[in-house]
Amino acid sequence: MAEKEYKTVTRIEGPLVFVEKTEPIGYEELVSVRLSDGTMKRGQVLDSSDDFVCVQIFEGTSGIDKDATVKFLGETMKMPVSKDMIGRVLSGSGQPLDGGPAITPEKKLDINGAAINPWARDSPSDFIQTGISTIDGMNTLVRGQKLPIFSASGLPHNEVALQIARQAKVRGTDEEFAVVFIAMGITNEEKHMFMKEFERTGALKSAVVFLNLADDPAVERIATPHLGLTTAEYLAFELGMHVLVIMTDVTNYCEALRQVGAAREEVPGRRGYPGYMYSNLAELYERAGRIKGKKGSVTQIPILSMPGDDITHPIPDLTGYITEGQIVMSRELHRNGIYPPINVSASLSRLMGGGTGAGKTREDHKGVSDQLFAAYAEGKDLRGLVAIVGKESLSAKDQKLLEFADIFEDRFVRQGIDEDRSIEETLDLAWDLFKSLDLDQITRIDRKYIEKYLKA
């Protein structure tokens, strides 16, 4: 298609430029804008009506006036992909940030990807070890799953993201494993923390990192996860790798959607977010999965901070509908100095059953997890009762459950930021905690496993 050039800029609003047109222009078509001083800026068609084209400018609209020349390039945004991307740090628009050369592409792929045919999807069923007991032991992550972390302002979700990025592994195989780390709307301080940690631990050698900063344009923030997920799909489905995608912070992505929607004067939905936010998030999350007949897989851990600690806010609410469970972080545990402050009572992995058991983790895993949930829930309930009637009023068995809740948080939930526990260490630790209970209080585990694993 011939490139179309216009000198008909009529209006500039925020990151948007409105151009009169005389012939059809494609949705999401790429645009180059030449300013009066010869400077070039890049953009993308956001809306195309009978008379006008709305273009979002990636570098911001400062300096653009009505004398600017707009050229429509006749193609949509593509990501240059190559196996050499592993170990590289890229900007939110896919440009190198690490001082290395530009990516020499083996392919250029449309950043919107292609939906996986439901018939071609394979069920997620293989365990991914994160090294974090509360996830591996009680909310197990499996290959091809999308398991978000619901956090809040001031909680250490970035530290947890980095810990998972450097510790995650597929056990018992020699298949290649990579991490695609996508940071959206982060501060310069967070950027330096991420880069320092990746370099300190050597995790960068098996990762591709995309960094979109808070002062980068909002329209770039919307493109960043699409670039990262296109990279992940290439590594997984064309190179046969198992790829873990960590996205932080999805809330910043949704704020960018709201900002651009307001600039386009769209009718807002809940809390001012666009009405299409559900389908937009689904386009991101549904790019996780496995495909029958292909070795690779894309697993996602999206991380979002809940505004006002509100789990009913539209962002966590819609995310919960689309994904397969959630890991919820607790402000109370964080206040008590427990890291990672994961609230197992509110957390859930809906695909855990397919990735645990003999041959995958260990035969006792399901029972151990159920017993931990049950004993901890009873112990937490008793804390409320103690506040009313006092600890002395409890029976001996209830006092043991009350004590179990404390040692569970102190020994099982609490981990060092560099502590990488294997699933065997996690399960053995759980059995060690069960010693504080009476035998008749361990009701969720098969008797043969009690005899085998509950050592004196």
Secondary structure in CASP SS format (residue, H / E / C, confidence):
PFRMAT SS
TARGET T0000
AUTHOR 0000-0000-0000
METHOD secondary structure of the structure
MODEL  1
M C 1.00
A C 1.00
E C 1.00
K E 1.00
E E 1.00
Y E 1.00
K C 1.00
T C 1.00
V E 1.00
T E 1.00
R E 1.00
I E 1.00
E E 1.00
G C 1.00
P C 1.00
L E 1.00
V E 1.00
F E 1.00
V E 1.00
E E 1.00
K C 1.00
T C 1.00
E C 1.00
P C 1.00
I C 1.00
G C 1.00
Y C 1.00
E C 1.00
E E 1.00
L E 1.00
V E 1.00
S E 1.00
V E 1.00
R E 1.00
L C 1.00
S C 1.00
D C 1.00
G C 1.00
T C 1.00
M E 1.00
K E 1.00
R E 1.00
G E 1.00
Q E 1.00
V E 1.00
L E 1.00
D E 1.00
S E 1.00
S C 1.00
D C 1.00
D C 1.00
F E 1.00
V E 1.00
C E 1.00
V E 1.00
Q E 1.00
I E 1.00
F C 1.00
E C 1.00
G C 1.00
T C 1.00
S C 1.00
G C 1.00
I C 1.00
D C 1.00
K C 1.00
D C 1.00
A C 1.00
T E 1.00
V E 1.00
K E 1.00
F E 1.00
L E 1.00
G E 1.00
E E 1.00
T E 1.00
M C 1.00
K E 1.00
M E 1.00
P E 1.00
V E 1.00
S C 1.00
K H 1.00
D H 1.00
M H 1.00
I C 1.00
G C 1.00
R C 1.00
V E 1.00
L E 1.00
S E 1.00
G C 1.00
S C 1.00
G C 1.00
Q C 1.00
P E 1.00
L C 1.00
D C 1.00
G C 1.00
G C 1.00
P C 1.00
A C 1.00
I C 1.00
T C 1.00
P C 1.00
E C 1.00
K E 1.00
K E 1.00
L E 1.00
D E 1.00
I C 1.00
N C 1.00
G C 1.00
A C 1.00
A C 1.00
I C 1.00
N C 1.00
P H 1.00
W H 1.00
A H 1.00
R E 1.00
D E 1.00
S C 1.00
P C 1.00
S C 1.00
D C 1.00
F E 1.00
I E 1.00
Q E 1.00
T C 1.00
G C 1.00
I C 1.00
S H 1.00
T H 1.00
I H 1.00
D H 1.00
G C 1.00
M C 1.00
N C 1.00
T C 1.00
L E 1.00
V E 1.00
R C 1.00
G C 1.00
Q C 1.00
K E 1.00
L C 1.00
P C 1.00
I E 1.00
F E 1.00
S E 1.00
A C 1.00
S C 1.00
G C 1.00
L C 1.00
P C 1.00
H H 1.00
N H 1.00
E H 1.00
V H 1.00
A H 1.00
L H 1.00
Q H 1.00
I H 1.00
A H 1.00
R H 1.00
Q H 1.00
A C 1.00
K E 1.00
V C 1.00
R C 1.00
G C 1.00
T C 1.00
D C 1.00
E C 1.00
E C 1.00
F E 1.00
A E 1.00
V E 1.00
V E 1.00
F E 1.00
I E 1.00
A E 1.00
M E 1.00
G E 1.00
I E 1.00
T C 1.00
N H 1.00
E H 1.00
E H 1.00
K H 1.00
H H 1.00
M H 1.00
F H 1.00
M H 1.00
K H 1.00
E H 1.00
F H 1.00
E H 1.00
R H 1.00
T H 1.00
G C 1.00
A H 1.00
L H 1.00
K H 1.00
S H 1.00
A E 1.00
V E 1.00
V E 1.00
F E 1.00
L E 1.00
N E 1.00
L E 1.00
A C 1.00
D C 1.00
D C 1.00
P C 1.00
A H 1.00
V H 1.00
E H 1.00
R H 1.00
I H 1.00
A H 1.00
T H 1.00
P H 1.00
H H 1.00
L H 1.00
G H 1.00
L H 1.00
T H 1.00
T H 1.00
A H 1.00
E H 1.00
Y H 1.00
L H 1.00
A H 1.00
F H 1.00
E H 1.00
L C 1.00
G C 1.00
M C 1.00
H E 1.00
V E 1.00
L E 1.00
V E 1.00
I E 1.00
M E 1.00
T E 1.00
D C 1.00
V H 1.00
T H 1.00
N H 1.00
Y H 1.00
C H 1.00
E H 1.00
A H 1.00
L H 1.00
R H 1.00
Q H 1.00
V H 1.00
G H 1.00
A H 1.00
A H 1.00
R C 1.00
E C 1.00
E C 1.00
V C 1.00
P E 1.00
G C 1.00
R H 1.00
R H 1.00
G H 1.00
Y C 1.00
P E 1.00
G C 1.00
Y C 1.00
M H 1.00
Y H 1.00
S H 1.00
N H 1.00
L H 1.00
A H 1.00
E H 1.00
L H 1.00
Y H 1.00
E C 1.00
R C 1.00
A C 1.00
G E 1.00
R E 1.00
I E 1.00
K C 1.00
G C 1.00
K C 1.00
K C 1.00
G C 1.00
S E 1.00
V E 1.00
T E 1.00
Q E 1.00
I E 1.00
P E 1.00
I E 1.00
L E 1.00
S E 1.00
M C 1.00
P H 1.00
G H 1.00
D H 1.00
D C 1.00
I C 1.00
T C 1.00
H C 1.00
P H 1.00
I H 1.00
P H 1.00
D H 1.00
L H 1.00
T H 1.00
G H 1.00
Y H 1.00
I H 1.00
T C 1.00
E C 1.00
G E 1.00
Q E 1.00
I E 1.00
V E 1.00
M E 1.00
S C 1.00
R H 1.00
E H 1.00
L H 1.00
H H 1.00
R H 1.00
N C 1.00
G C 1.00
I C 1.00
Y C 1.00
P C 1.00
P C 1.00
I E 1.00
N C 1.00
V C 1.00
S C 1.00
A C 1.00
S C 1.00
L E 1.00
S E 1.00
R C 1.00
L C 1.00
M H 1.00
G H 1.00
G H 1.00
G H 1.00
T C 1.00
G C 1.00
A C 1.00
G C 1.00
K C 1.00
T C 1.00
R C 1.00
E C 1.00
D C 1.00
H H 1.00
K H 1.00
G H 1.00
V H 1.00
S H 1.00
D H 1.00
Q H 1.00
L H 1.00
F H 1.00
A H 1.00
A H 1.00
Y H 1.00
A H 1.00
E H 1.00
G H 1.00
K H 1.00
D H 1.00
L H 1.00
R H 1.00
G H 1.00
L H 1.00
V H 1.00
A H 1.00
I H 1.00
V H 1.00
G C 1.00
K H 1.00
E H 1.00
S H 1.00
L C 1.00
S C 1.00
A H 1.00
K H 1.00
D H 1.00
Q H 1.00
K H 1.00
L H 1.00
L H 1.00
E H 1.00
F H 1.00
A H 1.00
D H 1.00
I H 1.00
F H 1.00
E H 1.00
D H 1.00
R H 1.00
F H 1.00
V H 1.00
R C 1.00
Q C 1.00
G C 1.00
I C 1.00
D C 1.00
E C 1.00
D C 1.00
R C 1.00
S C 1.00
I H 1.00
E H 1.00
E H 1.00
T H 1.00
L H 1.00
D H 1.00
L H 1.00
A H 1.00
W H 1.00
D H 1.00
L H 1.00
F H 1.00
K C 1.00
S C 1.00
L C 1.00
D C 1.00
L H 1.00
D H 1.00
Q H 1.00
I C 1.00
T C 1.00
R C 1.00
I C 1.00
D C 1.00
R H 1.00
K H 1.00
Y H 1.00
I H 1.00
E H 1.00
K H 1.00
Y H 1.00
L C 1.00
K C 1.00
A C 1.00
END
